Structures are given as structure tokens and as C-alpha cells.
Amino acid sequence: KQPCRWCPGAKGVPPARMLTLYPTLKTLADSAEQAHLTEAAIVKVLKEGKGKDMKSFADKLSSAEMAAVAKYLKTFASSAPAPSGP
């Protein structure tokens, strides 16, 4: 929870300030967007980083810890509102 708490927020909805500071993080930080990502895709971003907005966590988290973060982020996605359609 600690290294990621600012971007996804407490409930999987990134604070407006984070989206302003790091616009490319929406895909990983927003629970509605996370619903479309696999845990493997989230781990890949944690390992490699994402553009200039998110540095790699490969030197800070083990593979098991990255998998746990991905699983945790997916819990937000499971509670995301369903997309509205026509």
C-alpha cells in the first residue's frame, strides 16, 4: 500500500492532483481502467515503469511483492462500476 497509495487513492480512484501531475498513470491508477488489465500487465508496469511518470519498482519490490501489489490493485477493479452502454 505504501509506495502506491498516492496514485490509486484509497479506493482505486486517483486523486485529481495525481492525474494532473502524472497523466499517463490513469491506466494503472484508475480502478475502471484496471478492470481491463491482467495481473501480469500490472506486474510488467511495476517492473519496467511507465513513461516518465512512473519509475520501475524492480529495485524496490521482489517479484512476489509485485504480484501482491497487482492482486491488491485488481481488488479495486472488481468493485469498479460497470461501463455504461447504449
KETORVEX-271037 format. One record per residue (C-alpha): residue number from 1; chain; residue in three letters; x, y, z. Coordinates in Angstrom, 1 decimal. Last residue first. Layout:
<pamis>
PAMI  nr kette rest      X      Y      Z
PAMI NUM     A  ala      X      Y      Z
...
</pamis>
This chain:
<pamis>
PAMI  nr kette rest      X      Y      Z
PAMI  86     A  pro  -26.2    2.4  -25.2
PAMI  85     A  gly  -23.5    1.4  -22.7
PAMI  84     A  ser  -22.5    2.3  -19.2
PAMI  83     A  pro  -19.3    0.8  -18.0
PAMI  82     A  ala  -19.7   -1.3  -14.9
PAMI  81     A  pro  -18.7    0.5  -11.7
PAMI  80     A  ala  -15.4   -0.6  -10.2
PAMI  79     A  ser  -15.5   -3.0   -7.3
PAMI  78     A  ser  -13.6   -5.8   -9.0
PAMI  77     A  ala  -11.1   -3.2  -10.3
PAMI  76     A  phe  -10.2   -2.1   -6.8
PAMI  75     A  thr   -9.4   -5.8   -5.9
PAMI  74     A  lys   -7.2   -5.8   -9.0
PAMI  73     A  leu   -4.9   -3.3   -7.3
PAMI  72     A  tyr   -4.3   -5.8   -4.5
PAMI  71     A  lys   -3.5   -8.6   -6.9
PAMI  70     A  ala   -1.1   -6.4   -8.7
PAMI  69     A  val    0.5   -5.3   -5.5
PAMI  68     A  ala    0.9   -9.0   -4.4
PAMI  67     A  ala    2.5   -9.9   -7.7
PAMI  66     A  met    4.9   -7.0   -7.3
PAMI  65     A  glu    5.7   -8.3   -3.8
PAMI  64     A  ala    6.4  -11.8   -5.1
PAMI  63     A  ser    8.6  -10.5   -7.9
PAMI  62     A  ser   10.6   -8.6   -5.2
PAMI  61     A  leu   10.0   -4.8   -4.8
PAMI  60     A  lys   12.4   -1.9   -4.6
PAMI  59     A  asp   14.9   -2.5   -7.4
PAMI  58     A  ala   12.3   -3.6   -9.8
PAMI  57     A  phe   10.0   -0.7   -8.8
PAMI  56     A  ser   10.4    0.9  -12.2
PAMI  55     A  lys    9.7    4.6  -12.4
PAMI  54     A  met    6.3    6.1  -13.0
PAMI  53     A  asp    5.6    9.4  -14.7
PAMI  52     A  lys    8.4    9.4  -17.3
PAMI  51     A  gly    6.9    6.6  -19.3
PAMI  50     A  lys    5.6    3.7  -17.4
PAMI  49     A  gly    7.9    1.6  -15.2
PAMI  48     A  glu    9.5   -1.6  -16.3
PAMI  47     A  lys    9.0   -3.9  -13.3
PAMI  46     A  leu    5.8   -2.3  -11.9
PAMI  45     A  val    4.4   -1.9  -15.4
PAMI  44     A  lys    5.0   -5.6  -16.1
PAMI  43     A  val    3.4   -6.5  -12.8
PAMI  42     A  ile    0.3   -4.6  -13.9
PAMI  41     A  ala    0.2   -6.5  -17.2
PAMI  40     A  ala    0.7   -9.8  -15.4
PAMI  39     A  glu   -2.2   -9.0  -13.1
PAMI  38     A  thr   -4.4   -8.6  -16.2
PAMI  37     A  leu   -5.6   -5.1  -17.2
PAMI  36     A  his   -9.1   -4.3  -18.4
PAMI  35     A  ala  -10.6   -3.9  -14.9
PAMI  34     A  gln   -7.6   -1.7  -14.1
PAMI  33     A  glu   -9.1    1.1  -16.2
PAMI  32     A  ala  -12.2    1.3  -14.1
PAMI  31     A  ser  -10.0    1.1  -11.0
PAMI  30     A  asp   -7.9    4.1  -12.0
PAMI  29     A  ala   -4.2    4.0  -11.1
PAMI  28     A  leu   -2.8    1.8  -13.8
PAMI  27     A  thr   -4.4    3.3  -16.9
PAMI  26     A  lys   -4.6    6.7  -15.4
PAMI  25     A  leu   -0.8    6.9  -14.8
PAMI  24     A  thr   -0.1    8.7  -18.1
PAMI  23     A  pro   -1.5   12.0  -16.6
PAMI  22     A  tyr    1.1   12.2  -13.8
PAMI  21     A  leu    0.9   15.6  -12.1
PAMI  20     A  thr   -2.7   16.4  -13.2
PAMI  19     A  leu   -3.8   12.8  -12.6
PAMI  18     A  met   -2.2   12.8   -9.2
PAMI  17     A  arg   -3.9   16.1   -8.3
PAMI  16     A  ala   -7.3   14.8   -9.3
PAMI  15     A  pro   -7.0   12.0   -6.8
PAMI  14     A  pro   -6.8    8.5   -8.3
PAMI  13     A  val   -9.8    6.3   -7.8
PAMI  12     A  gly   -8.9    2.8   -6.6
PAMI  11     A  lys  -10.4    3.1   -3.2
PAMI  10     A  ala   -7.7    4.6   -1.0
PAMI   9     A  gly   -6.0    6.6   -3.8
PAMI   8     A  pro   -4.7    4.8   -6.9
PAMI   7     A  cys   -1.8    7.3   -7.3
PAMI   6     A  trp   -1.0    8.3   -3.7
PAMI   5     A  arg   -1.0    4.9   -2.1
PAMI   4     A  cys    1.4    3.2   -4.4
PAMI   3     A  pro    4.6    3.1   -2.4
PAMI   2     A  gln    2.7    2.4    0.9
PAMI   1     A  lys    0.0    0.0    0.0
</pamis>
